[in-house]
């Protein structure tokens, strides 16, 4: 390098690379060109010409016919003039001309390998069914292939061609390497050679695959065999899940944490930069709730904690008060046990959450009532999740005070004891009785035989309250309750002060039973009229003066509402078809074998567990037999129906076969089966493009022929995975 600089080559135009060659050192000097600067010649050529002394001559660079070289400085496009003099010693004069290869533009286009196809099996990846999604800006670098030195760098947007900056010039005929370095995308590179007319470089990229492990947690133990599935949040609900699985069967049900790693084939692996949702299946008995968890994978190795929501049974035990202690006789004071008083009577109750929900209010998850003679109520409800805190509240009745008890649900059934306290005596009892008004229906009308309606209640409010003062304390109900199956409801003694006048009204149980104390009369009436099949009814009464214990009865009439109904017969409109999915996966769809094969009779296609070397499916199963199947061709068939009103679908099934899939037909038309990739991977693709008339309305027949080589019985298997996604047609064609 020093010698070249001494000969006049600008030092800024030189860089050195060195490679060891069996003890010797080989040094290459590579020309570069920068804007506004000149490039050194890749080699030095010296020509000696005999020129007459004393003459003024000009030397100009002329491009060669192959256009491999051109003058570098702009000034050298003009002749280089100099005088020929007679140097002493007979040494000829020397003029230096710099040459460089011509330059040409280079553009780069970044595309998704899963959508453009790369020929290495990744075209079957689940991402292919979604819109391409790559980082908005992708950094790349270009290096000289021989020297390995960086030439240019850029940040480009995927999907469109980007011209690389003039900061690094590209020489015609030179080879370069385009390299990608991105945290989300797999490393990728592309070698290219610059051409005179310019070069377009197309680089296919794919997101990095990740490894996912799941940690299931559940108070009381993670149940075995609990199903789950993982979907992309960008995928429609009709798409198949990316992966499915179950918690290990080896779990005892007492382990509160269970770890498992997902081992997924290439086409099902999760990738960085995508959002997913894991859905946990609920149990048939309702004790495990269905839940979902949104997550994103930000690392190559990710551990996801999945909380299993467990529910359990709540049992309410109503306990009457203990009697006063009594003592026997003898040497000591021996306390004699006495039974509790009966907790008789109808007692309405509700269960609320203790923390506000999304609406900011405490959520009522359960309503009910203890029957008259029952001492306990057992309840199983979807809102009572293990680990959550609740409060149970009872309504005041004619015999018992209102009660409130907090409790938490655990992994074992929960029993909450409600220790009742008698209502204070000294005031009359009030009975509300509702009876059918026979005059509201004609004699012999069929509705007269209807039973007393359920979920009917009553509200009692001061009769002389100012109706105009909406929301005032005086206009709000003073008491409320449920009507029994025979239309009778009772208020607790002392719940209404003596010597006052009140009005009883019918009310729906949904609103007034526990919430109507915050409503005025107009709101109660409106709530009743919104959903009741009876006309509003009102009965005014007065409580007796203090000291009176005579029961009071408020009689309410039930007058059923009637409406005139006019019928008109019109042609039934054709229902708009909804998106439809048809599974074609072997072991899931009803595949058959139309003819017998050895000991395997015609009928439903036999399924088999995969051999150790076969692909392990996450859904469905292999057809055939992993032990012994007759040599020769085996035919399997699937029949499915396509209803009218849908666009013609496209069929694309991934398959694996032992030995090979020889051919396939759809309605006797040959299908493209691609190249078989054997039985270890799910790499073969069986296709029937849309709009080619392969499908027909009604029954369709898909038939595959699997070749089993050899002369004796040996394993045969066929597995395929996929589905038909049918979309409603905008204008469905009538069948011919």
Long-range contacts (C-beta under 8 A, 24 or more apart in sequence): 1-29, 4-29, 4-40, 7-96, 8-96, 9-40, 10-37, 10-38, 10-40, 12-37, 13-37, 13-38, 13-39, 13-40, 14-40, 15-147, 15-149, 17-147, 17-148, 17-149, 28-146, 28-147, 30-144, 30-146, 30-147, 30-149, 31-100, 31-101, 31-171, 32-151, 32-169, 33-72, 33-100, 33-103, 33-169, 33-171, 34-169, 35-166, 35-167, 35-169, 38-72, 38-73, 38-98, 38-100, 39-72, 39-98, 39-100, 40-98, 40-100, 41-98, 41-99, 41-100, 42-101, 46-94, 48-92, 51-84, 52-84, 53-84, 53-85, 53-86, 54-83, 54-84, 54-85, 55-83, 55-84, 56-81, 56-82, 56-83, 56-84, 57-81, 57-82, 57-83, 57-84, 58-82, 59-95, 59-97, 61-97, 61-99, 67-102, 67-172, 67-196, 68-101, 68-102, 68-172, 68-173, 69-99, 69-100, 69-101, 69-102, 70-99, 70-100, 70-101, 70-102, 71-97, 71-98, 71-99, 71-100, 72-98, 72-99, 72-100, 73-98, 100-171, 101-171, 101-172, 101-173, 101-174, 102-171, 102-172, 102-196, 103-169, 103-170, 103-171, 103-172, 103-194, 104-170, 104-172, 104-194, 104-195, 104-196, 104-197, 104-198, 104-199, 105-163, 105-164, 105-170, 105-198, 105-199, 106-142, 106-163, 106-164, 106-170, 106-176, 106-192, 106-194, 106-198, 106-199, 106-200, 106-201, 107-161, 107-162, 107-163, 107-164, 107-198, 107-199, 107-200, 107-201, 108-140, 108-154, 108-156, 108-161, 108-162, 108-164, 108-178, 108-200, 108-201, 108-203, 109-159, 109-160, 109-161, 109-162, 109-200, 109-201, 109-202, 109-203, 110-134, 110-138, 110-140, 110-156, 110-157, 110-158, 110-159, 110-180, 110-203, 110-205, 111-158, 111-159, 111-202, 111-203, 111-204, 111-205, 112-158, 112-204, 112-205, 112-206, 113-204, 113-205, 113-206, 114-206, 116-204, 118-204, 118-206, 121-266, 121-267, 121-677, 121-681, 121-683, 122-206, 122-266, 122-267, 123-685, 124-267, 124-654, 124-682, 124-683, 124-685, 125-206, 125-266, 125-267, 125-269, 126-232, 126-242, 126-267, 126-268, 127-207, 127-271, 129-235, 129-239, 130-232, 130-234, 130-235, 131-234, 132-158, 132-159, 133-234, 133-273, 133-274, 134-158, 134-159, 134-185, 134-205, 134-207, 135-182, 135-184, 135-185, 135-273, 138-180, 138-182, 138-185, 138-205, 139-180, 139-181, 139-182, 140-178, 140-179, 140-180, 140-181, 140-203, 141-178, 141-179, 141-181, 142-168, 142-170, 142-176, 142-177, 142-178, 142-179, 143-176, 143-177, 143-179, 144-174, 144-175, 144-176, 144-177, 145-174, 145-175, 145-176, 145-177, 145-191, 146-175, 151-176, 158-205, 161-200, 170-194, 170-199, 172-196, 178-203, 180-205, 183-272, 184-208, 184-272, 184-273, 206-271, 207-271, 207-272, 207-273, 207-274, 208-271, 208-272, 208-300, 209-266, 209-269, 209-270, 209-271, 210-269, 210-270, 210-271, 210-272, 210-297, 210-299, 210-300, 210-301, 210-302, 211-261, 211-262, 211-300, 211-301, 211-302, 212-261, 212-262, 212-270, 212-297, 212-302, 212-304, 213-259, 213-260, 213-261, 213-262, 213-301, 213-302, 213-303, 213-304, 214-259, 214-260, 214-261, 214-262, 214-278, 214-303, 214-304, 214-306, 215-257, 215-258, 215-259, 215-303, 215-304, 215-305, 215-306, 216-247, 216-257, 216-258, 216-259, 216-260, 216-306, 216-308, 217-256, 217-257, 217-305, 217-306, 217-307, 217-308, 218-256, 218-307, 218-308, 218-310, 219-256, 219-310, 219-386, 219-387, 219-410, 219-411, 220-254, 220-256, 220-310, 220-386, 220-410, 220-411, 220-412, 221-251, 221-252, 221-253, 221-254, 221-255, 221-256, 221-411, 222-247, 222-251, 222-253, 222-255, 222-256, 222-257, 222-258, 222-308, 223-247, 223-251, 223-253, 223-283, 223-288, 223-308, 224-248, 224-249, 224-250, 224-251, 224-252, 224-253, 225-249, 226-280, 226-281, 226-283, 226-288, 226-308, 227-280, 227-281, 228-278, 228-279, 228-280, 228-281, 228-306, 229-278, 229-279, 229-281, 230-270, 230-276, 230-277, 230-278, 230-279, 231-276, 231-277, 231-279, 232-274, 232-275, 232-276, 233-274, 233-275, 233-276, 233-277, 233-294, 234-274, 234-275, 236-579, 238-579, 238-581, 238-725, 239-725, 240-619, 240-722, 240-723, 242-268, 242-270, 242-276, 243-268, 243-270, 243-618, 244-618, 244-619, 245-618, 264-618, 265-615, 265-681, 265-682, 266-681, 267-654, 267-682, 268-618, 270-297, 271-297, 272-297, 272-298, 272-300, 278-304, 278-306, 280-306, 280-308, 280-309, 286-311, 286-380, 286-382, 287-311, 287-312, 289-382, 289-385, 309-385, 309-386, 310-385, 310-386, 310-387, 310-411, 311-380, 311-381, 311-382, 311-384, 311-385, 311-386, 311-409, 312-384, 312-386, 312-409, 312-410, 312-411, 312-412, 312-413, 312-414, 313-378, 313-379, 313-380, 313-413, 313-414, 314-351, 314-366, 314-378, 314-379, 314-380, 314-381, 314-384, 314-409, 314-413, 314-414, 314-416, 315-376, 315-377, 315-378, 315-379, 315-413, 315-414, 315-415, 315-416, 316-349, 316-370, 316-376, 316-377, 316-378, 316-379, 316-392, 316-415, 316-416, 316-418, 317-375, 317-376, 317-415, 317-416, 317-417, 317-418, 318-343, 318-347, 318-370, 318-374, 318-375, 318-376, 318-377, 318-418, 318-420, 319-343, 319-375, 319-417, 319-418, 319-419, 319-420, 320-344, 320-420, 321-419, 321-420, 321-421, 321-422, 342-375, 343-370, 343-375, 343-400, 343-420, 344-372, 344-373, 344-399, 345-372, 345-397, 345-398, 345-399, 345-400, 346-370, 346-371, 346-372, 346-397, 346-482, 346-484, 347-394, 347-395, 347-397, 347-400, 347-420, 348-394, 348-395, 348-397, 348-481, 348-482, 348-513, 348-514, 349-377, 349-392, 349-393, 349-394, 349-395, 349-418, 350-392, 350-393, 350-513, 350-514, 351-379, 351-381, 351-383, 351-384, 351-390, 351-391, 351-392, 351-393, 352-390, 352-391, 352-393, 353-383, 353-388, 353-389, 353-390, 353-391, 354-389, 354-390, 354-391, 354-406, 355-389, 364-514, 365-390, 367-513, 367-514, 369-482, 384-409, 384-414, 385-409, 386-410, 386-411, 392-416, 392-418, 393-514, 394-418, 394-420, 395-480, 395-481, 395-513, 395-514, 396-423, 396-492, 396-495, 397-423, 397-481, 397-490, 397-491, 397-492, 398-423, 398-429, 398-490, 398-491, 398-492, 398-493, 398-495, 399-423, 399-492, 399-493, 400-492, 401-492, 423-492, 423-493, 423-494, 423-495, 424-493, 424-494, 425-493, 425-494, 426-493, 426-494, 426-546, 426-549, 427-493, 427-494, 427-495, 427-496, 427-497, 427-498, 427-543, 427-549, 428-493, 428-498, 428-543, 428-544, 428-548, 428-549, 428-550, 428-551, 428-552, 429-490, 429-491, 429-492, 429-493, 429-549, 429-551, 429-552, 430-460, 430-479, 430-490, 430-491, 430-495, 430-496, 430-541, 430-543, 430-551, 430-552, 430-553, 430-554, 431-488, 431-489, 431-490, 431-491, 431-551, 431-552, 431-553, 431-554, 432-458, 432-460, 432-481, 432-483, 432-488, 432-489, 432-490, 432-491, 432-504, 432-553, 432-554, 432-556, 433-487, 433-488, 433-489, 433-553, 433-554, 433-555, 433-556, 434-458, 434-483, 434-487, 434-488, 434-489, 434-506, 434-537, 434-555, 434-556, 434-557, 434-558, 435-487, 435-555, 435-556, 435-557, 435-558, 436-557, 436-558, 436-560, 437-557, 437-558, 437-559, 440-535, 440-559, 440-560, 441-560, 447-560, 450-560, 451-485, 452-483, 452-485, 452-486, 452-487, 453-533, 453-534, 454-485, 455-508, 455-509, 455-510, 456-482, 456-483, 456-506, 456-507, 456-508, 456-509, 456-532, 456-534, 457-481, 457-482, 457-483, 457-489, 457-506, 457-507, 457-508, 457-509, 457-512, 457-513, 458-483, 458-489, 458-504, 458-505, 458-506, 458-507, 458-554, 458-556, 459-504, 459-505, 459-507, 459-512, 459-516, 459-524, 460-491, 460-496, 460-502, 460-503, 460-504, 460-505, 460-554, 461-502, 461-503, 461-505, 461-521, 461-524, 462-500, 462-501, 462-502, 462-503, 463-501, 463-502, 463-503, 463-540, 464-501, 465-521, 467-521, 467-522, 469-520, 470-520, 470-522, 471-520, 472-520, 475-520, 475-521, 476-517, 476-518, 476-519, 476-520, 477-512, 477-516, 477-517, 477-519, 477-521, 477-524, 478-502, 480-507, 480-512, 480-513, 480-516, 480-517, 481-513, 482-509, 482-513, 487-558, 496-543, 497-543, 498-543, 498-544, 498-545, 498-546, 498-547, 498-548, 499-542, 499-543, 499-544, 499-545, 499-546, 500-542, 500-543, 501-540, 501-541, 501-542, 501-543, 502-540, 502-541, 502-542, 502-543, 503-538, 503-539, 503-540, 503-541, 504-538, 504-539, 504-540, 504-541, 504-554, 504-556, 505-536, 505-537, 505-538, 505-539, 505-556, 506-532, 506-534, 506-536, 506-537, 506-556, 506-558, 508-532, 532-561, 533-560, 533-561, 534-558, 534-559, 534-560, 534-561, 535-559, 535-560, 535-561, 576-645, 576-728, 577-643, 577-645, 577-646, 577-728, 577-729, 577-732, 578-728, 579-725, 579-726, 579-727, 579-728, 580-643, 580-646, 580-725, 580-726, 581-723, 581-724, 581-725, 581-726, 582-640, 582-723, 582-724, 582-726, 583-723, 584-638, 584-640, 584-651, 584-653, 584-702, 584-720, 584-722, 584-723, 584-724, 585-619, 585-620, 585-720, 585-721, 585-722, 585-723, 586-620, 586-621, 586-622, 586-623, 586-636, 586-718, 586-719, 586-720, 586-721, 587-617, 587-619, 587-620, 587-621, 587-622, 587-623, 587-719, 588-619, 588-620, 589-620, 589-638, 589-640, 590-638, 590-639, 591-623, 591-636, 591-637, 591-638, 592-636, 592-637, 592-638, 592-639, 593-634, 593-635, 593-636, 593-637, 594-635, 594-637, 595-635, 597-629, 597-630, 597-634, 598-629, 598-630, 598-713, 600-625, 600-629, 605-636, 605-637, 608-717, 610-717, 610-719, 611-658, 611-679, 611-715, 611-717, 613-679, 613-680, 614-656, 614-658, 614-679, 614-680, 614-717, 614-719, 615-656, 615-679, 615-680, 615-681, 615-682, 615-719, 617-682, 617-719, 617-721, 619-721, 620-719, 620-721, 621-719, 622-717, 622-718, 622-719, 623-717, 623-718, 623-719, 624-658, 624-706, 624-715, 624-716, 624-717, 624-718, 625-715, 625-716, 625-717, 626-715, 626-717, 627-715, 628-713, 628-714, 628-715, 629-708, 629-713, 629-714, 629-715, 629-716, 630-708, 630-713, 631-708, 631-709, 631-710, 631-711, 631-712, 631-713, 631-714, 632-707, 632-708, 633-662, 633-705, 633-706, 633-707, 633-708, 634-705, 634-706, 634-708, 634-716, 634-718, 635-703, 635-704, 635-705, 635-706, 636-703, 636-704, 636-706, 636-718, 637-701, 637-702, 637-703, 637-704, 638-701, 638-702, 638-703, 639-699, 639-700, 639-701, 639-702, 640-699, 640-700, 640-702, 640-724, 641-698, 641-699, 641-700, 642-695, 642-696, 642-697, 642-698, 642-700, 642-726, 643-697, 643-726, 644-697, 644-732, 644-733, 644-734, 644-735, 645-728, 645-729, 645-732, 646-726, 646-727, 646-728, 646-729, 646-732, 647-690, 647-726, 647-727, 647-728, 647-729, 648-690, 648-691, 648-693, 648-694, 648-695, 649-690, 649-695, 649-724, 649-725, 649-726, 649-727, 650-687, 650-688, 650-689, 650-690, 651-686, 651-687, 651-688, 651-694, 651-695, 651-702, 651-722, 651-724, 652-685, 652-686, 652-687, 652-688, 652-722, 653-685, 653-686, 653-687, 653-720, 653-721, 653-722, 654-682, 654-683, 654-684, 654-685, 654-686, 654-720, 654-721, 654-722, 655-682, 655-684, 655-685, 655-686, 655-718, 655-719, 655-720, 655-721, 656-680, 656-681, 656-682, 656-683, 656-684, 656-717, 656-718, 656-719, 656-720, 657-684, 657-706, 657-717, 657-718, 657-719, 658-708, 658-715, 658-716, 658-717, 658-718, 659-706, 659-707, 659-708, 659-709, 659-716, 660-706, 660-707, 660-709, 661-686, 661-704, 661-705, 661-706, 661-707, 661-718, 662-705, 662-706, 662-707, 663-704, 663-705, 664-702, 664-703, 664-704, 664-705, 665-701, 665-702, 665-703, 666-694, 666-695, 666-700, 666-701, 666-702, 666-703, 667-694, 667-695, 667-696, 667-700, 667-701, 668-701, 669-693, 669-694, 679-717, 682-719, 682-721, 686-720, 697-735, 698-735
